[in-house]
Amino acid sequence: MIEIDGDVAREQYTGAYDRICWENVEFQAGAWCGPELGQQDLYLPAYFQTEEHTVFVGEHTSYTHAWIWSALESAVRGTAQLLLDMGLVDEAKEITEFWMARWITV
């Protein structure tokens, strides 16, 4: 992590973490998005369109679904999409630049 993120990773890592076994959480329910052959190509373009003031986000709306990164990517995409629909181009650029890790150099 330090090799990619630099000394800031060493400075900010606390060693403190927590684990959750979701199987043991009473109110947890999960789902899995496993599109059949061709479904992703068929439905994915629709997620990038605003439908009656509704923007769809979630890991299942990303090209690389089923990953935490996909959830973040879709949130940024959905936020930028909403801002663009509102005419807030500079704000959409700012969100994308900040959250899509454009500041990381390898």
Number of C-alpha atoms within 10 A of each C-alpha: 9 11 8 10 13 13 11 10 13 11 9 8 10 8 6 5 6 5 5 7 6 11 10 8 9 7 7 8 8 6 5 8 10 11 12 7 8 8 10 16 11 9 12 14 10 13 19 17 14 14 10 6 8 11 17 18 20 18 19 21 25 22 13 14 20 16 12 11 14 19 19 17 23 23 20 20 25 23 19 21 20 17 17 15 13 10 11 13 13 12 14 21 13 12 15 17 13 11 14 15 9 9 10 9 8 7
